[in-house]
Amino acid sequence: MEPTRLTVNGRTDIGQVREENEDSIYCHCDEDKPFAFIVVADGMGGYTGGATASGIATKTLAENLDGLLSPNFLSASLAEQQLLLQATLLEGVKQANREIIDTKQTRPEFSQMGTTLVVAAVWQNFLIVAHVGDSRAYLWNPYGLQRLTKDHSVVQEMIDAGQMTSEQAQSSQVRNHITRALGIAEPVEACINSWNLKESALLLLCSDGLTEYADDHVIERILATHRPALDSVDHFIDLANTDGGRDNITVGIIEFCQRTGAIAEFDGNAITLKPAQRHDVTVRKNQHSGN
């Protein structure tokens, strides 16, 4: 296996309209080991509730993942490491959900708060993504752009039912209404999928403050052409702000390179293979909420 090079960049911005940033992001790239992750959460609830919920989510997931590379983990086989990473991610999601609910019970002013969540972690060439709500993860490679998550939202359900097109969803009056969130009920239903990365790729995580303005075609064009790749974070945020910035905007990118001496510029060679059939882990029925 060729050496893996991982780099990350992430940023959150209040946008042009909101008085508070209810989004949160946490980025990590290990200095010595091929391990990196990004957590993005988009809170709801107002009056600091949304910011509190998203902050709990990112902090909890970060603490769980930061403690992953223990001696026991490093001495395990690769297959065991992948299972441990999945278990750590699942436990982090459940713990974040419990902590948000517990906070709501002790702080009545936060009774309406909740948050979306998307987290991507890479260990060596193993990618795992978990999400709840409509914050998204994408993978870009020369095959094009692949959306790695499906929104838990009213408009996505309408698209799946053939009642609306993706283009119509961009301007729908209910486009921000989500059907799952952390902090609504226990147990929480998180979708978790994993892939083995074969060569270099870019992973994008974002809140809907970006996807309200940038559809998949725009995202693909920017990831394919903007270099250095990690600077796309600022480019995406500037794009959303220029087009109106009605919501908070959060963007994170993991650059995965698995070629000796790999650099940020891509030369057009085939990189990450199309994902094999993915598995989906869920643990509860949908709970409806608005975002």
Salt bridges, closest charged atoms under 4 A:
ASP13 OD2 - ARG11 NH2 3.25
GLU63 OE2 - LYS59 NZ 2.61
ASP66 OD1 - HIS28 ND1 3.75
GLU91 OE2 - ARG98 NH2 3.14
GLU109 OE2 - ARG107 NE 2.67
ASP151 OD2 - ARG136 NH2 2.72
ASP160 OD2 - LYS150 NZ 3.60
GLU189 OE2 - ARG180 NH2 3.09
GLU199 OE1 - ARG259 NH1 3.93
GLU212 OE2 - ARG175 NH2 3.01
GLU212 OE2 - ARG246 NH2 2.71
ASP216 OD1 - ARG136 NH1 3.95
ASP216 OD2 - ARG147 NH2 2.94
ASP234 OD1 - ARG11 NH1 2.88
ASP247 OD1 - ARG18 NH1 3.38
GLU255 OE2 - ARG5 NH1 3.75
